[in-house]
């Protein structure tokens, strides 16, 4: 079993191991979009993927699930039986989608297309601004005199409300919404 700290290291490991199972927390990874994962899956076709995250947006799930059978998806709050099933399925070169994600996809499919307006609290907006400026969770916690866990909770809420999966997508939202000025972002 190998461990990769970032995308570059993962690509290096996949180049060495022809057939593998990658367990990836997408929301904590440095991948910026579903397309990056799909391109990597095409580049390493014998690799099976288990996306193991707290929550993923409906758009992301649709893109991954309907584009490739190489990806299994399990949420972190799933039971041990579902996590083990995902590993078994991946080792047999099959896909596994946990019950919660299946229900999320089916529910989203039946909802009207209209997007709900999601509003961030003032604190969440300020934290999103700091995230967009490139600050880490630890740096934000120190600057705002908050615990690391409090800032992590705010990040999760921001990502959930904005229906994004990672810092890159949250930053794009912050720029589009005018939360962060382009000049601040590029500095």
Protein Blocks (a to p, Z undefined) as FASTA:
>chain_A
ZZdfbfklmmmmmmmmmbacddddfklmcbfbfklmmmmmmmmmmbccddddfbdcfklm
mmmmmmockbccddfkbcfklmmmmmmmmmnopacddfklmmmmmmmmmpcfbdcddddd
fklmmmmmmmmnopafklmmmmnopafklmmmmmmmmmmmnopabfklmmmmmmmnomac
fklmmZZ
